[in-house]
Amino acid sequence: MFTHLRNIETAFQQNKRIVALVIIVSALVSVAALWLGFNAYQKADSRVYVLANGKVLEAVSADRKDNIPVEARDHVRMFHHYFFTLDPDEKVIDENIRKALYLADESASNQYNGLKEKSYYNNLISGNISQQIQIDSVSLDMSTYPIYFKCYAKEKLIRATSTIHKLLVTQGFLRNVGRSDNNPHGFLIEKWQTLANRDTTINLP
C-alpha cells in the first residue's frame, strides 16, 4: 500500500514538473512571439510605399540628418531646373519661375526681375527659343551654416537656326525652413549669384 502511495506521489511530482515546464515554455513562446511581432511592426512602420507611374515603390524612412546632403543637392537641382527650363510659352515660363521662387529668397526674384526688364523672356517667346539645363554637379560645404553650395551646369538654347551651348556656374547658401507642398525638402536658397553664364559652342543646322 505504501509503495502504491509513493508511486502516486512520484507521478504527482512528475505531473507538476511537466505542467511547470509547459507553463515556462508557453511563457517563453509568448514573449518571443510578442518580440518578433513588435520587431516586424517596427520594420513595417519604417516603410512607405509610393505609387509612381502605375508601379508601387518602397521607400524606407530615415532620420533627416542622414539625408541632408542628398536633399540639399536635389533642392539646388530642382531650383535650377525650374528657373532655367523655359519654352516659348508665357504660361510655361510663369509656372516654372513660380515653382523656382518658392525655393529661394529675394536674390532669385531680383535675378528674375532683371532678366524680365531686359526682355529676356519676351525674346524667348518671340524667337521661339527653348532653354534647357543639365546639372553636372552640386558641391556642398557641410561645415558651414547656412550650407554653402556651388552648382555647375550646362544650358542649351534651341532655336530654328542654331543651338547655343552655355556654361553656367552659380553659388549660394541653403538654410532650413519648414517643409511644404511647394518646398518639400525644407530648404531656402539665399544670396544666390551667377558666377558664369557664357557661350561654349554654337551648332548650326
Backbone as CSV, one residue per row, in Angstrom:
resi,resn,N_x,N_y,N_z,CA_x,CA_y,CA_z,C_x,C_y,C_z
1,MET,0.843,-1.202,0.000,0.000,0.000,0.000,0.876,1.248,0.000
2,PHE,1.959,1.234,0.845,2.846,2.397,0.882,3.554,2.595,-0.446
3,THR,3.879,1.449,-1.052,4.517,1.522,-2.379,3.577,2.178,-3.374
4,HIS,2.315,1.835,-3.317,1.316,2.415,-4.209,1.207,3.920,-3.992
5,LEU,1.232,4.338,-2.712,1.145,5.761,-2.416,2.365,6.515,-2.922
6,ARG,3.547,5.865,-2.747,4.766,6.509,-3.236,4.728,6.672,-4.760
7,ASN,4.185,5.669,-5.421,4.052,5.755,-6.884,3.116,6.906,-7.281
8,ILE,2.034,7.054,-6.528,1.092,8.142,-6.804,1.774,9.489,-6.574
9,GLU,2.560,9.596,-5.470,3.244,10.852,-5.153,4.304,11.177,-6.212
10,THR,5.025,10.114,-6.638,6.033,10.316,-7.685,5.383,10.792,-8.973
11,ALA,4.262,10.158,-9.333,3.542,10.546,-10.550,3.024,11.981,-10.432
12,PHE,2.567,12.328,-9.192,2.069,13.687,-8.980,3.191,14.715,-9.138
13,GLN,4.383,14.367,-8.604,5.532,15.271,-8.726,5.947,15.430,-10.196
14,GLN,5.924,14.307,-10.917,6.265,14.357,-12.337,5.269,15.231,-13.106
15,ASN,3.988,15.074,-12.767,2.958,15.895,-13.417,3.160,17.377,-13.121
16,LYS,3.556,17.682,-11.877,3.822,19.081,-11.513,4.981,19.636,-12.325
17,ARG,6.038,18.805,-12.462,7.192,19.275,-13.235,6.827,19.475,-14.705
18,ILE,6.021,18.547,-15.231,5.604,18.663,-16.639,4.757,19.918,-16.856
19,VAL,3.820,20.164,-15.908,2.960,21.349,-16.016,3.796,22.619,-15.907
20,ALA,4.765,22.630,-14.961,5.632,23.807,-14.814,6.453,24.031,-16.070
21,LEU,6.967,22.924,-16.646,7.750,23.038,-17.874,6.902,23.583,-19.018
22,VAL,5.662,23.095,-19.119,4.755,23.573,-20.169,4.467,25.060,-19.996
23,ILE,4.258,25.471,-18.731,3.978,26.886,-18.459,5.174,27.754,-18.840
24,ILE,6.393,27.292,-18.477,7.603,28.063,-18.790,7.801,28.158,-20.302
25,VAL,7.648,27.005,-20.966,7.806,27.008,-22.437,6.763,27.914,-23.084
26,SER,5.525,27.851,-22.612,4.462,28.702,-23.156,4.780,30.178,-22.953
27,ALA,5.305,30.494,-21.751,5.664,31.893,-21.473,6.781,32.349,-22.392
28,LEU,7.792,31.489,-22.585,8.896,31.851,-23.480,8.412,32.028,-24.915
29,VAL,7.551,31.142,-25.361,6.997,31.252,-26.724,6.187,32.537,-26.867
30,SER,5.404,32.867,-25.838,4.594,34.092,-25.887,5.478,35.332,-25.948
31,VAL,6.530,35.361,-25.102,7.449,36.506,-25.100,8.143,36.622,-26.460
32,ALA,8.606,35.484,-27.002,9.269,35.502,-28.309,8.318,35.975,-29.400
33,ALA,7.071,35.523,-29.334,6.086,35.939,-30.333,5.814,37.435,-30.248
34,LEU,5.698,37.950,-29.012,5.479,39.386,-28.840,6.668,40.186,-29.359
35,TRP,7.877,39.729,-29.059,9.078,40.441,-29.513,9.183,40.422,-31.026
36,LEU,8.973,39.267,-31.637,9.031,39.165,-33.100,7.938,40.004,-33.758
37,GLY,6.746,39.976,-33.146,5.654,40.775,-33.691,5.942,42.270,-33.622
38,PHE,6.487,42.724,-32.480,6.817,44.137,-32.338,7.935,44.543,-33.291
39,ASN,8.936,43.662,-33.448,10.037,43.931,-34.364,9.533,44.030,-35.809
40,ALA,8.617,43.118,-36.174,8.041,43.153,-37.519,7.212,44.414,-37.722
41,TYR,6.497,44.842,-36.668,5.707,46.076,-36.762,6.601,47.290,-36.983
42,GLN,7.730,47.326,-36.237,8.652,48.454,-36.406,9.216,48.502,-37.817
43,LYS,9.578,47.342,-38.356,10.115,47.296,-39.712,9.065,47.729,-40.726
44,ALA,7.829,47.256,-40.529,6.751,47.636,-41.459,6.434,49.113,-41.342
45,ASP,6.529,49.649,-40.108,6.208,51.061,-39.894,7.262,51.987,-40.483
46,SER,8.474,51.464,-40.712,9.553,52.295,-41.248,9.541,52.342,-42.767
47,ARG,8.564,51.717,-43.387,8.491,51.689,-44.837,7.291,52.483,-45.340
48,VAL,7.525,53.178,-46.423,6.473,53.951,-47.078,6.386,53.466,-48.510
49,TYR,5.183,53.250,-48.983,5.001,52.791,-50.354,4.442,53.932,-51.192
50,VAL,5.100,54.166,-52.309,4.741,55.278,-53.179,4.291,54.723,-54.520
51,LEU,3.187,55.241,-55.031,2.698,54.849,-56.350,3.219,55.842,-57.374
52,ALA,4.053,55.359,-58.304,4.645,56.216,-59.329,4.552,55.526,-60.679
53,ASN,3.877,56.181,-61.609,3.712,55.636,-62.961,3.115,54.229,-62.946
54,GLY,2.154,54.024,-62.066,1.478,52.734,-62.018,2.239,51.644,-61.285
55,LYS,3.394,51.966,-60.712,4.202,50.981,-60.001,4.295,51.358,-58.530
56,VAL,4.258,50.339,-57.675,4.391,50.570,-56.236,5.867,50.483,-55.876
57,LEU,6.409,51.570,-55.342,7.809,51.632,-54.953,7.903,51.734,-53.439
58,GLU,8.889,51.064,-52.871,9.077,51.087,-51.423,10.142,52.099,-51.047
59,ALA,9.813,52.947,-50.084,10.774,53.923,-49.577,10.958,53.665,-48.088
60,VAL,12.178,53.634,-47.647,12.478,53.388,-46.230,12.742,54.716,-45.543
61,SER,12.040,54.964,-44.445,12.205,56.221,-43.727,13.536,56.239,-42.988
62,ALA,14.073,57.433,-42.790,15.353,57.600,-42.091,15.373,58.971,-41.459
63,ASP,16.290,59.156,-40.518,16.440,60.469,-39.903,16.878,61.476,-40.952
64,ARG,16.387,62.718,-40.836,16.705,63.719,-41.843,18.197,64.006,-41.910
65,LYS,18.875,63.927,-40.751,20.304,64.248,-40.748,21.098,63.296,-41.624
66,ASP,20.571,62.077,-41.827,21.253,61.126,-42.694,21.115,61.502,-44.161
67,ASN,20.098,62.290,-44.484,19.797,62.590,-45.886,20.023,64.054,-46.258
68,ILE,20.556,64.853,-45.356,20.695,66.287,-45.630,21.484,66.566,-46.905
69,PRO,22.666,65.951,-47.120,23.388,66.246,-48.370,22.595,65.871,-49.617
70,VAL,21.905,64.730,-49.567,21.109,64.289,-50.729,19.968,65.270,-50.989
71,GLU,19.256,65.642,-49.929,18.124,66.556,-50.095,18.597,67.943,-50.513
72,ALA,19.727,68.387,-49.964,20.249,69.712,-50.318,20.614,69.774,-51.793
73,ARG,21.300,68.748,-52.288,21.662,68.722,-53.708,20.423,68.690,-54.593
74,ASP,19.436,67.885,-54.188,18.226,67.806,-55.004,17.464,69.120,-54.984
75,HIS,17.475,69.815,-53.851,16.823,71.126,-53.773,17.467,72.099,-54.757
76,VAL,18.802,72.122,-54.774,19.521,73.011,-55.700,19.229,72.616,-57.145
77,ARG,19.220,71.315,-57.424,18.934,70.842,-58.786,17.533,71.264,-59.233
78,MET,16.541,71.068,-58.351,15.170,71.393,-58.725,15.000,72.891,-58.950
79,PHE,15.640,73.704,-58.110,15.550,75.145,-58.297,16.097,75.544,-59.672
80,HIS,17.280,75.055,-60.005,17.883,75.410,-61.295,17.070,74.843,-62.465
81,HIS,16.518,73.655,-62.264,15.675,73.077,-63.317,14.489,73.995,-63.614
82,TYR,13.788,74.423,-62.587,12.615,75.275,-62.803,13.010,76.657,-63.319
83,PHE,14.104,77.208,-62.803,14.473,78.570,-63.172,14.976,78.649,-64.609
84,PHE,15.643,77.593,-65.079,16.294,77.679,-66.387,15.651,76.811,-67.471
85,THR,14.657,76.032,-67.128,13.944,75.251,-68.139,12.772,76.078,-68.636
86,LEU,12.907,76.590,-69.847,11.929,77.545,-70.374,11.564,77.173,-71.815
87,ASP,10.318,77.412,-72.160,9.829,77.216,-73.524,9.181,78.509,-73.999
88,PRO,9.041,78.673,-75.317,8.429,79.910,-75.826,6.925,79.958,-75.581
89,ASP,6.565,79.908,-74.309,5.166,79.924,-73.896,5.101,80.667,-72.564
90,GLU,4.361,81.749,-72.534,4.326,82.591,-71.338,3.831,81.833,-70.118
91,LYS,2.848,80.943,-70.306,2.315,80.192,-69.170,3.345,79.215,-68.619
92,VAL,4.098,78.566,-69.507,5.137,77.629,-69.062,6.219,78.380,-68.296
93,ILE,6.628,79.529,-68.820,7.655,80.336,-68.150,7.173,80.774,-66.771
94,ASP,5.958,81.313,-66.701,5.423,81.792,-65.418,5.316,80.660,-64.403
95,GLU,4.875,79.478,-64.859,4.698,78.349,-63.940,6.041,77.857,-63.409
96,ASN,7.021,77.728,-64.283,8.334,77.258,-63.835,9.011,78.264,-62.898
97,ILE,8.928,79.539,-63.249,9.533,80.564,-62.387,8.827,80.605,-61.037
98,ARG,7.522,80.447,-61.039,6.759,80.443,-59.785,7.239,79.304,-58.879
99,LYS,7.441,78.116,-59.449,7.924,76.981,-58.664,9.335,77.248,-58.139
100,ALA,10.178,77.858,-58.990,11.561,78.142,-58.584,11.602,79.139,-57.435
101,LEU,10.764,80.151,-57.482,10.827,81.212,-56.478,10.350,80.755,-55.102
102,TYR,9.598,79.643,-55.044,9.257,79.069,-53.744,10.486,78.488,-53.055
103,LEU,11.536,78.195,-53.816,12.708,77.502,-53.287,13.861,78.446,-52.947
104,ALA,13.680,79.744,-53.157,14.775,80.698,-52.946,14.224,82.007,-52.396
105,ASP,15.145,82.861,-51.923,14.746,84.156,-51.367,14.734,85.224,-52.455
106,GLU,14.789,86.485,-52.041,14.660,87.584,-52.994,15.839,87.689,-53.956
107,SER,16.955,87.012,-53.658,18.080,87.052,-54.585,17.699,86.419,-55.929
108,ALA,16.869,85.375,-55.898,16.376,84.778,-57.143,15.338,85.687,-57.795
109,SER,14.479,86.295,-56.989,13.478,87.220,-57.539,14.155,88.405,-58.224
110,ASN,15.252,88.880,-57.634,15.960,90.012,-58.239,16.540,89.637,-59.596
111,GLN,17.109,88.413,-59.699,17.643,87.984,-60.987,16.520,87.815,-62.017
112,TYR,15.406,87.274,-61.575,14.258,87.117,-62.481,13.766,88.476,-62.966
113,ASN,13.621,89.429,-62.045,13.146,90.764,-62.437,14.136,91.455,-63.372
114,GLY,15.439,91.236,-63.121,16.440,91.821,-64.006,16.345,91.273,-65.420
115,LEU,16.168,89.952,-65.544,16.014,89.348,-66.870,14.720,89.801,-67.538
116,LYS,13.686,89.970,-66.732,12.400,90.411,-67.280,12.497,91.844,-67.806
117,GLU,13.180,92.704,-67.075,13.357,94.086,-67.519,14.163,94.167,-68.818
118,LYS,15.063,93.219,-69.017,15.857,93.184,-70.252,15.130,92.470,-71.395
119,SER,13.857,92.132,-71.165,13.005,91.456,-72.170,13.539,90.085,-72.557
120,TYR,14.246,89.436,-71.629,14.813,88.122,-71.931,13.709,87.116,-72.239
121,TYR,12.668,87.093,-71.424,11.588,86.112,-71.606,10.756,86.440,-72.837
122,ASN,10.545,87.734,-73.108,9.822,88.119,-74.327,10.603,87.705,-75.573
123,ASN,11.929,87.796,-75.495,12.755,87.391,-76.636,12.676,85.878,-76.864
124,LEU,12.603,85.103,-75.774,12.431,83.658,-75.928,11.129,83.336,-76.646
125,ILE,10.066,84.058,-76.260,8.754,83.796,-76.856,8.723,84.235,-78.312
126,SER,9.186,85.439,-78.582,9.144,85.955,-79.955,10.084,85.188,-80.885
127,GLY,11.197,84.672,-80.329,12.146,83.936,-81.174,11.905,82.437,-81.183
128,ASN,10.820,81.972,-80.541,10.511,80.540,-80.447,11.733,79.742,-79.961
129,ILE,12.325,80.225,-78.884,13.535,79.612,-78.334,13.176,78.794,-77.093
130,SER,13.690,77.577,-77.050,13.556,76.741,-75.844,14.885,76.715,-75.114
131,GLN,14.815,76.749,-73.792,16.030,76.710,-72.978,15.979,75.498,-72.070
132,GLN,17.038,74.705,-72.097,17.136,73.506,-71.272,18.399,73.567,-70.432
133,ILE,18.400,72.831,-69.331,19.572,72.826,-68.451,19.899,71.404,-68.044
134,GLN,21.175,71.131,-67.944,21.675,69.849,-67.443,22.631,70.132,-66.294
135,ILE,22.276,69.655,-65.106,23.116,69.877,-63.931,24.253,68.860,-63.944
136,ASP,25.477,69.345,-63.950,26.632,68.452,-63.904,26.948,68.021,-62.479
137,SER,27.013,68.973,-61.565,27.321,68.627,-60.173,26.915,69.765,-59.249
138,VAL,26.704,69.402,-57.996,26.414,70.379,-56.934,27.346,70.058,-55.775
139,SER,28.246,70.980,-55.458,29.156,70.780,-54.327,28.605,71.508,-53.105
140,LEU,28.790,70.877,-51.936,28.278,71.427,-50.678,29.416,71.548,-49.671
141,ASP,29.334,72.585,-48.854,30.238,72.707,-47.714,29.392,72.514,-46.457
142,MET,29.372,71.269,-45.962,28.513,70.937,-44.831,29.068,71.467,-43.507
143,SER,30.274,72.033,-43.524,30.849,72.576,-42.292,30.326,73.972,-41.987
144,THR,29.580,74.562,-42.910,29.042,75.912,-42.697,27.528,75.852,-42.545
145,TYR,26.997,76.840,-41.870,25.541,77.030,-41.834,25.238,78.526,-41.869
146,PRO,24.417,78.961,-42.803,23.763,78.171,-43.836,24.772,77.420,-44.716
147,ILE,24.301,76.320,-45.327,25.166,75.445,-46.117,25.529,76.131,-47.434
148,TYR,26.816,76.251,-47.684,27.283,76.857,-48.935,27.227,75.816,-50.047
149,PHE,26.775,76.248,-51.246,26.771,75.343,-52.397,27.295,76.061,-53.631
150,LYS,27.809,75.261,-54.557,28.183,75.753,-55.879,27.638,74.760,-56.902
151,CYS,26.963,75.282,-57.904,26.303,74.445,-58.901,26.967,74.640,-60.265
152,TYR,27.303,73.529,-60.912,27.890,73.540,-62.254,26.891,72.904,-63.212
153,ALA,26.599,73.611,-64.301,25.582,73.112,-65.217,25.885,73.555,-66.652
154,LYS,25.155,72.934,-67.575,25.217,73.322,-68.987,23.828,73.749,-69.434
155,GLU,23.755,74.836,-70.165,22.496,75.297,-70.741,22.499,75.052,-72.245
156,LYS,21.318,74.853,-72.784,21.180,74.699,-74.226,20.003,75.545,-74.680
157,LEU,20.277,76.502,-75.563,19.237,77.351,-76.140,18.980,76.869,-77.566
158,ILE,17.767,76.376,-77.783,17.420,75.763,-79.060,16.515,76.701,-79.845
159,ARG,16.962,77.048,-81.040,16.151,77.851,-81.960,16.158,77.182,-83.327
160,ALA,15.369,77.689,-84.240,15.248,77.057,-85.559,16.560,77.092,-86.327
161,THR,17.351,78.145,-86.134,18.558,78.331,-86.938,19.833,77.837,-86.270
162,SER,19.815,77.633,-84.964,21.037,77.213,-84.268,20.720,76.722,-82.867
163,THR,21.712,76.063,-82.284,21.639,75.635,-80.889,22.870,76.166,-80.172
164,ILE,22.656,76.925,-79.125,23.755,77.529,-78.379,23.953,76.763,-77.074
165,HIS,25.197,76.369,-76.809,25.542,75.689,-75.567,26.266,76.682,-74.653
166,LYS,25.865,76.669,-73.375,26.435,77.633,-72.433,26.896,76.914,-71.163
167,LEU,27.902,77.498,-70.545,28.375,77.019,-69.247,27.771,77.895,-68.154
168,LEU,27.199,77.268,-67.146,26.561,78.001,-66.050,27.166,77.566,-64.727
169,VAL,27.600,78.536,-63.931,28.098,78.271,-62.578,27.416,79.251,-61.632
170,THR,26.793,78.739,-60.596,26.125,79.601,-59.607,26.558,79.186,-58.208
171,GLN,26.295,80.059,-57.250,26.586,79.739,-55.855,25.525,80.360,-54.963
172,GLY,25.469,79.881,-53.736,24.515,80.427,-52.778,24.603,79.663,-51.474
173,PHE,23.604,79.876,-50.629,23.559,79.226,-49.322,22.175,78.615,-49.124
174,LEU,22.140,77.567,-48.321,20.888,76.882,-48.003,20.631,76.968,-46.500
175,ARG,19.447,77.445,-46.143,19.060,77.406,-44.725,17.777,76.611,-44.576
176,ASN,17.563,76.073,-43.387,16.408,75.225,-43.125,15.144,76.065,-42.959
177,VAL,14.069,75.595,-43.573,12.739,76.177,-43.384,11.753,75.018,-43.268
178,GLY,10.511,75.343,-42.990,9.500,74.299,-42.888,9.198,73.667,-44.243
179,ARG,8.922,72.379,-44.213,8.543,71.686,-45.441,7.105,72.043,-45.827
180,SER,6.859,72.003,-47.127,5.508,72.242,-47.630,5.388,71.593,-48.994
181,ASP,4.185,71.622,-49.563,3.998,71.077,-50.907,4.840,71.837,-51.929
182,ASN,5.022,73.129,-51.701,5.814,73.937,-52.630,7.315,73.839,-52.366
183,ASN,7.672,73.359,-51.170,9.086,73.258,-50.795,9.280,71.956,-50.005
184,PRO,9.266,70.809,-50.700,9.255,69.526,-49.997,10.536,69.205,-49.244
185,HIS,11.681,69.788,-49.625,12.936,69.481,-48.947,13.166,70.342,-47.707
186,GLY,12.437,71.430,-47.566,12.596,72.266,-46.383,13.871,73.070,-46.354
187,PHE,14.330,73.530,-47.528,15.483,74.422,-47.627,15.061,75.699,-48.348
188,LEU,15.816,76.774,-48.118,15.615,78.013,-48.856,16.976,78.499,-49.339
189,ILE,17.083,78.760,-50.642,18.324,79.264,-51.211,18.435,80.754,-50.923
190,GLU,19.592,81.164,-50.388,19.850,82.567,-50.066,21.099,83.055,-50.809
191,LYS,21.131,84.367,-51.044,22.299,85.032,-51.636,22.759,84.311,-52.907
192,TRP,21.794,83.985,-53.744,22.093,83.244,-54.973,22.748,84.173,-55.989
193,GLN,23.872,83.736,-56.554,24.614,84.522,-57.534,24.993,83.657,-58.727
194,THR,25.028,84.281,-59.899,25.529,83.621,-61.106,26.988,84.017,-61.286
195,LEU,27.875,83.052,-61.201,29.305,83.317,-61.330,29.754,83.285,-62.793
196,ALA,29.130,82.449,-63.597,29.484,82.344,-65.017,28.256,81.897,-65.792
197,ASN,28.076,82.498,-66.967,26.988,82.097,-67.861,27.412,82.500,-69.276
198,ARG,28.286,81.711,-69.847,28.903,82.097,-71.121,28.726,81.015,-72.181
199,ASP,28.742,81.455,-73.441,28.597,80.532,-74.561,29.848,79.659,-74.665
200,THR,29.641,78.399,-75.008,30.770,77.490,-75.251,30.840,77.080,-76.725
201,THR,29.699,76.661,-77.287,29.645,76.277,-78.695,28.323,76.717,-79.300
202,ILE,28.321,76.871,-80.607,27.107,77.190,-81.372,27.015,76.178,-82.508
203,ASN,25.942,75.418,-82.503,25.725,74.412,-83.551,24.703,74.941,-84.559
204,LEU,25.102,74.947,-85.831,24.191,75.377,-86.890,23.541,74.143,-87.512
205,PRO,22.313,74.274,-88.002,21.624,73.115,-88.596,22.275,72.670,-89.894
